[in-house]
Amino acid sequence: MRNGSDFNGSDFNGSDFNGRGFLNTEHLKYLYLSPEGWINRQRIWLGGLLLAVAIIPINLLSLLFLTIGSFFIILAVLTYLAVLVISVIASIMLQIKRAHDRDHAGWYILLTMIPLIGIFFSIELHFFKGTDGPNQYGADPR
């Protein structure tokens, strides 16, 4: 088994993740904490869905705190901000790896943030097939 600080995605090529499950701790660290490597369309969609499912109960808890009292309002705001920062970082890591699959630099995801025009770049990252064979970011993850 690999050291937790030494993940790079090479162990998670293909849809079977080399016999490891999608929810394997090493895979999730790679998915959400590392900008290295590539991910295919399946993994960006599953990774985004898992991130959304994880955030919903935490945000509901924050809303519950808002209704309880003044001390809990501060706790709710801090919880919400922490979850927001963590989810933005995780989402950026997913998108960078997906941009690599399309043979773009990680900075490419900044184009998705341009109002109106960004939707086209986002559609490309989420719906178009990745590069066939190896590219400048590594071996083909399929």
C-alpha positions as CSV (number, residue, x, y, z in Angstrom):
1,M,0.0,0.0,0.0
2,R,1.3,3.5,-0.8
3,N,2.1,6.2,1.6
4,G,-0.8,8.7,1.9
5,S,1.5,11.6,1.0
6,D,2.8,9.8,-2.1
7,F,-0.3,9.6,-4.4
8,N,-0.2,10.6,-8.0
9,G,-3.0,8.9,-9.7
10,S,-1.0,6.3,-11.5
11,D,-2.5,3.6,-9.3
12,F,-6.0,4.7,-10.3
13,N,-5.9,4.4,-14.1
14,G,-9.0,3.0,-15.8
15,S,-12.5,2.6,-14.5
16,D,-11.7,-0.2,-12.1
17,F,-9.1,1.9,-10.2
18,N,-6.7,-1.1,-10.2
19,G,-9.1,-3.2,-8.2
20,R,-9.6,-0.5,-5.6
21,G,-13.0,1.1,-5.0
22,F,-13.9,4.6,-6.0
23,L,-14.3,5.4,-2.2
24,N,-10.8,4.1,-1.4
25,T,-9.1,6.7,0.9
26,E,-6.0,6.9,-1.3
27,H,-8.2,7.4,-4.4
28,L,-10.2,10.2,-2.7
29,K,-7.0,11.9,-1.5
30,Y,-5.7,11.8,-5.1
31,L,-9.0,13.0,-6.5
32,Y,-9.6,16.0,-4.2
33,L,-6.1,17.0,-3.0
34,S,-3.8,16.6,-6.0
35,P,-3.6,18.6,-9.2
36,E,-1.4,15.9,-10.8
37,G,-2.5,13.4,-13.4
38,W,-5.7,13.0,-15.4
39,I,-9.2,11.9,-14.7
40,N,-11.8,10.8,-17.2
41,R,-15.4,12.0,-17.5
42,Q,-16.7,9.3,-15.3
43,R,-14.5,10.4,-12.4
44,I,-15.2,14.1,-12.7
45,W,-18.9,13.4,-12.6
46,L,-18.7,10.9,-9.7
47,G,-16.2,13.1,-7.8
48,G,-18.5,16.1,-8.2
49,L,-21.6,14.1,-7.1
50,L,-19.8,12.7,-4.1
51,L,-18.6,16.2,-3.1
52,A,-22.2,17.6,-3.4
53,V,-23.6,14.7,-1.4
54,A,-21.0,15.3,1.4
55,I,-21.7,19.0,1.5
56,I,-25.5,18.9,1.8
57,P,-25.7,17.5,5.4
58,I,-23.1,19.9,6.6
59,N,-24.9,22.9,5.1
60,L,-28.2,21.6,6.6
61,L,-26.5,21.5,10.0
62,S,-25.3,25.1,9.5
63,L,-28.9,26.1,8.8
64,L,-30.0,24.3,11.9
65,F,-27.4,26.2,13.9
66,L,-28.8,29.5,12.5
67,T,-32.2,28.8,14.0
68,I,-31.0,27.9,17.5
69,G,-29.4,31.1,18.8
70,S,-26.7,33.8,18.6
71,F,-23.7,31.7,19.6
72,F,-24.7,29.1,17.0
73,I,-25.0,31.8,14.3
74,I,-21.3,32.3,14.6
75,L,-20.7,28.5,14.6
76,A,-23.0,28.2,11.5
77,V,-21.1,30.9,9.6
78,L,-17.7,29.4,10.4
79,T,-18.9,25.9,9.5
80,Y,-20.3,27.1,6.2
81,L,-17.2,29.1,5.3
82,A,-14.9,26.1,6.1
83,V,-17.0,23.8,4.0
84,L,-17.1,26.4,1.2
85,V,-13.3,26.7,1.1
86,I,-12.8,22.9,1.2
87,S,-15.3,22.2,-1.5
88,V,-13.9,24.9,-3.8
89,I,-10.4,23.5,-3.4
90,A,-11.6,20.0,-4.1
91,S,-13.6,21.1,-7.1
92,I,-10.6,22.9,-8.5
93,M,-8.4,19.8,-8.2
94,L,-11.0,17.8,-10.0
95,Q,-11.2,20.3,-12.9
96,I,-7.4,20.6,-13.2
97,K,-7.1,16.9,-13.6
98,R,-9.9,16.9,-16.1
99,A,-8.2,19.7,-18.1
100,H,-5.1,17.6,-18.2
101,D,-7.1,14.8,-19.8
102,R,-8.1,17.2,-22.5
103,D,-4.4,18.2,-22.9
104,H,-4.8,21.6,-21.4
105,A,-2.9,23.3,-18.6
106,G,-4.6,23.6,-15.2
107,W,-4.9,27.3,-15.8
108,Y,-7.5,26.4,-18.5
109,I,-10.2,26.1,-15.8
110,L,-10.0,29.9,-15.3
111,L,-11.8,30.2,-18.7
112,T,-14.8,28.4,-17.2
113,M,-15.2,31.3,-14.8
114,I,-15.8,33.9,-17.5
115,P,-19.5,34.9,-17.5
116,L,-21.6,33.5,-20.4
117,I,-18.5,32.3,-22.4
118,G,-17.3,30.1,-19.6
119,I,-20.2,27.7,-20.1
120,F,-18.6,26.5,-23.4
121,F,-15.3,25.7,-21.7
122,S,-17.1,23.9,-18.9
123,I,-19.1,21.9,-21.4
124,E,-15.9,20.8,-23.1
125,L,-14.3,19.7,-19.8
126,H,-17.4,17.7,-18.7
127,F,-18.7,16.2,-21.9
128,F,-15.9,15.8,-24.4
129,K,-13.7,12.8,-24.6
130,G,-10.2,13.1,-23.3
131,T,-7.0,12.8,-25.3
132,D,-6.3,9.4,-26.8
133,G,-3.0,8.0,-25.6
134,P,-0.4,9.8,-23.5
135,N,-0.1,13.5,-23.5
136,Q,2.2,16.0,-21.8
137,Y,0.5,15.3,-18.4
138,G,1.1,11.6,-18.3
139,A,-0.2,8.2,-19.5
140,D,-3.7,7.7,-20.7
141,P,-5.9,7.0,-17.6
142,R,-8.2,4.7,-19.6
